[in-house]
Amino acid sequence: MENLFHSQAVWGILIRFVLNLISLLILVRILYFRYSKKEKFMFTFFLMGITVFFICAMLKNITIGIGMGFGLFAIFSILRFRTRNFSVKDMAYIFTTIGISVINSVNMMEVPIIGYLIINFIIILSVFILEEHLKKNMFSKYSISYDNLDLLKPGSNNKLIKDLSFRTGHSIIKVKIRNIDLKKDVAKLDVYFKE
């Protein structure tokens, strides 16, 4: 048992496992939860990351590793098309969790731990940048019925946006007219605002 803890391979796996846990913590707990506010998949992401890490770490044969990679993609596809409560974004986080865990589990002797840190940092930074970009450019859209047709005339756009912002309680950014029913004196509008 003492020889087990003096083995360089065991220490390598443990160090990479700690790095994997830290990366998963940042990815899942800090980024995923911050932007999605969903707690229900956090357990799944952590457990999947830990399991994938140890499965991959135990496989040393490259041929088996490639086969296993295809197997993981198959699992990914099955989850995507068989499970309805996963959004595309959730699936991207699952795929990233699997990817980080596979990268961290591979024992590349020529790559020191700093290489793993850089790779993990680049992936996590990419997720952060994409989330921030999506957050800045994401609008909520609602379709509403609107009864003040005078404000739909050309040149009244600012008054229309102020009126809609007042009525809805949201800071309206953009308005699209879907159709106007002159008989009922009402219009269908799509209003866009940031949450």
Buried (B, 14 or more C-beta within 10 A) or exposed (E): EEEEEEEEEEEBBEEBBEBBBBBBEBBBBEBBBEBBEBEEBBEBBBEBBBEBBBBBBEBEEEEEBEEBEEEBEEBBEEBBEEEEEBEEBBBEBBBBBBBBBBBBBBEEEEEEEEEBEEBBEEBBEEBBEBBEEEEEEEEEEEEBEBEBEEBBEEEEEEEBBEBBBEBEEBEBEEBEEEEBEEEEEBBBBEBBBEE
